[in-house]
Amino acid sequence: MQALLVVAVLAAVALAWNRHAPPGAGPAALGRLVSPGPLSAKHAYLADRCTACHQPMVGVQAPRCVPCHAADTALLSQQSTAFHADVPECTPCHLEHGAGALRPERMDHVALARIGWTALAKRAPSDQDSAAVLDSFQRVLGATHAEDVDTLEARAGLACASCHDRRDPHLARFGSDCAQCHATDRWSIAGYMHPTPTSRDCVQCHKPPPSHTMEHFSMISQRIARKEHASVDQCYECHLTTSWNDIPGVGFYKHH
């Protein structure tokens, strides 16, 4: 039924084109008529070669993306993007038409969880480890199919640290259970506030930077803040909770 509907739509477009097309207009012009939008800058050279990515009556297929992108060693070697080697689908996260000058990508954690689920399901019959992980997902998330995974279940099912731990701003002080504070649709925490500005327990969350363990601390940092008596663990002497470079009595200091 869906295929018949697509054929009917294409036939209607072709009929309208034949009636109203300007003289001499060719297939390229017809392609522009049905295109949902411009390609990204990197793929702009394919604007008149739809079949390079699209399979007629099916759509974009991952095997048509792989020949160009499989040799991207930077993408496949970085921890944050290495998971692409095991992802069988591209379109849930990468959107081309309409992107224009923007990067054609959207981070959809739910789509990523569903893709991972599907990949596990394909490997599970012959791979015991994949079968065990899939069984754990089904029991913990209470879902039996990839389509059942929603936002909350994606947050519980994804191992955030597998992609994000090298960029951990908390320096491993809060462990790897990112979901205890963060949602999958934004990294910021709604309603989060620092403790009172008079708090003295800053080092529970904030680790001093390397410069504070060198001569730079006494030669530069203490003098700028006019707190020569302050020690490294007395963050509150030189910093306000509004920003790390908001110095009491000095204001916002441009460090570099």
C-alpha positions in Angstrom: 0.0 0.0 0.0 2.8 2.4 0.9 4.6 1.7 -2.4 1.4 2.3 -4.3 1.0 5.6 -2.5 4.5 6.7 -3.4 4.0 5.7 -7.1 0.7 7.7 -7.1 2.5 10.8 -5.7 5.4 10.6 -8.2 2.9 10.1 -11.0 1.0 13.2 -10.0 4.3 15.2 -9.7 5.4 14.0 -13.2 2.0 14.9 -14.7 2.1 18.4 -13.2 5.6 18.8 -14.4 4.7 17.8 -18.0 1.9 20.4 -18.0 3.8 23.3 -16.5 7.5 22.7 -17.1 9.3 25.5 -19.0 10.5 24.6 -22.5 13.8 22.7 -22.5 13.6 21.8 -18.8 15.3 18.5 -18.1 15.6 15.8 -15.4 17.9 18.0 -13.2 15.1 20.6 -13.0 12.6 18.0 -12.1 15.0 16.8 -9.4 15.1 20.3 -7.9 11.3 20.4 -8.0 10.9 17.4 -5.8 14.0 18.0 -3.6 13.1 18.7 0.1 15.9 21.2 0.4 19.6 22.0 -0.3 22.3 19.5 0.6 25.0 20.3 3.1 28.2 22.0 1.7 30.2 18.7 1.9 27.6 16.9 -0.2 26.6 19.8 -2.5 28.4 18.2 -5.4 25.8 15.4 -5.4 22.9 17.7 -5.9 22.1 16.3 -9.3 23.0 12.7 -8.5 20.2 11.6 -6.3 20.9 7.9 -6.9 24.3 8.2 -5.4 22.6 8.1 -2.0 19.0 7.2 -2.7 17.6 3.8 -3.8 14.4 4.3 -5.8 11.3 3.5 -3.8 13.3 2.8 -0.7 15.3 5.9 0.2 18.8 6.5 1.6 20.6 3.2 2.4 23.6 3.0 4.7 25.7 0.9 2.2 25.6 3.9 -0.1 27.2 6.1 2.6 29.9 3.6 3.7 32.1 3.7 0.6 32.8 7.4 1.2 32.9 7.5 5.0 34.4 4.1 6.0 37.9 5.5 5.4 37.4 8.3 7.9 40.0 7.2 10.4 39.6 10.3 12.6 35.8 9.5 13.1 36.5 5.8 13.8 39.4 6.3 16.1 38.1 9.0 18.4 36.4 7.6 21.5 33.4 9.9 21.2 32.6 8.8 17.6 34.1 5.3 17.3 30.6 3.8 17.8 29.9 4.6 14.2 31.7 1.5 13.2 28.9 -0.6 14.6 25.9 1.6 13.6 24.0 0.1 10.7 21.9 3.2 10.0 22.8 6.8 9.2 19.5 8.7 8.6 18.1 8.7 12.2 20.9 11.1 13.2 22.1 12.6 10.0 19.8 14.8 8.0 20.9 16.1 4.6 18.2 18.0 2.8 17.4 21.3 4.4 20.7 21.5 6.3 22.2 24.1 4.0 25.2 25.6 5.7 24.5 23.8 8.9 26.2 20.6 9.9 23.7 17.8 8.8 23.5 16.1 12.2 21.3 15.9 15.2 22.1 14.0 18.4 19.1 11.8 19.0 19.9 9.6 22.0 16.7 7.7 21.6 17.5 6.8 18.0 21.0 5.8 19.1 19.6 3.5 21.7 17.1 1.9 19.2 19.9 1.4 16.7 22.1 -0.3 19.4 19.1 -2.5 20.4 18.6 -3.5 16.7 22.3 -4.3 16.3 22.3 -6.4 19.4 19.2 -8.3 18.2 20.9 -9.1 14.9 24.0 -10.5 16.6 22.2 -12.2 19.6 21.4 -15.5 17.9 25.0 -16.3 17.4 26.8 -14.2 20.0 26.2 -15.0 23.7 27.5 -11.6 24.9 25.1 -9.7 22.7 22.3 -11.9 23.8 23.1 -11.3 27.4 23.2 -7.5 27.0 19.9 -7.6 25.0 18.3 -9.7 27.7 19.5 -7.2 30.4 18.0 -4.3 28.4 14.7 -6.0 28.1 14.5 -6.8 31.8 15.8 -3.5 33.1 13.9 -1.2 30.6 10.8 -3.4 30.4 10.7 -3.1 26.6 10.6 -6.0 24.2 11.3 -4.2 20.9 13.5 -1.3 19.8 10.5 0.8 19.0 9.4 0.6 22.6 12.4 2.5 23.8 11.6 6.1 24.8 13.5 9.0 26.2 13.6 7.8 29.8 14.6 4.2 28.7 17.3 5.6 26.4 18.8 7.5 29.3 18.8 4.3 31.4 20.1 2.0 28.6 23.0 4.0 27.2 26.4 4.0 28.7 27.1 7.7 28.6 30.7 7.4 29.6 31.5 5.3 26.6 31.3 8.5 24.5 31.7 11.3 27.0 34.2 10.3 29.6 37.2 11.9 27.9 35.5 15.2 28.1 34.3 14.8 31.7 34.3 18.3 33.2 33.9 16.7 36.6 37.2 14.9 36.4 35.6 11.6 37.5 34.4 13.0 40.8 30.8 12.0 40.2 31.4 8.6 38.6 30.0 7.4 35.3 26.3 7.5 36.0 25.6 10.7 34.1 21.9 10.1 34.2 21.7 10.9 37.9 22.0 14.6 36.9 21.7 15.0 33.2 19.0 14.3 30.6 19.6 13.0 27.1 18.2 16.1 25.4 20.4 18.7 27.2 23.6 18.7 29.2 22.5 21.6 31.5 20.5 20.8 34.6 17.3 22.7 34.9 17.0 24.7 38.2 20.6 23.9 39.2 22.1 26.4 41.6 25.4 26.6 43.4 25.4 26.3 47.1 25.4 29.7 49.0 28.3 32.0 48.0 29.6 31.6 51.5 30.0 27.8 51.1 33.4 26.5 52.0 33.2 23.0 50.4 34.1 23.9 46.8 36.7 21.2 46.5 34.0 18.6 46.8 33.2 19.2 43.2 35.9 21.4 41.8 39.5 20.2 41.4 42.1 23.0 41.2 43.7 23.4 37.8 47.3 22.4 37.2 48.4 26.1 37.4 47.4 26.2 41.0 50.0 23.6 41.9 52.8 25.6 40.3 54.6 28.9 40.9 51.9 30.5 38.7 49.6 30.4 41.7 51.7 32.6 44.0 53.2 34.7 41.2 49.9 35.5 39.3 46.7 34.1 40.8 47.1 35.2 44.4 48.3 38.7 43.4 45.5 39.3 40.9 42.9 38.4 43.6 44.9 40.3 46.2 44.7 37.2 48.4 48.3 36.3 49.0 47.3 34.3 52.1 44.8 32.0 50.3 45.7 28.4 49.9 44.8 26.2 46.9 41.9 24.5 48.6 40.3 27.9 49.6 38.5 28.5 46.3 36.0 30.9 47.9 38.8 33.3 48.7 39.4 34.1 45.0 36.3 32.9 43.2 32.6 33.7 43.2 29.9 31.1 42.3 28.7 33.2 39.3 31.7 32.2 37.3 35.2 30.8 37.9 36.8 34.1 36.6 34.5 36.4 38.7 37.0 37.5 41.3 35.8 39.2 44.5 36.7 42.9 44.5 38.1 42.6 41.0 35.2 41.6 38.8 35.4 39.4 35.7 39.1 38.8 35.0 40.2 37.9 31.4 42.8 35.4 32.2 44.3 35.0 28.7 
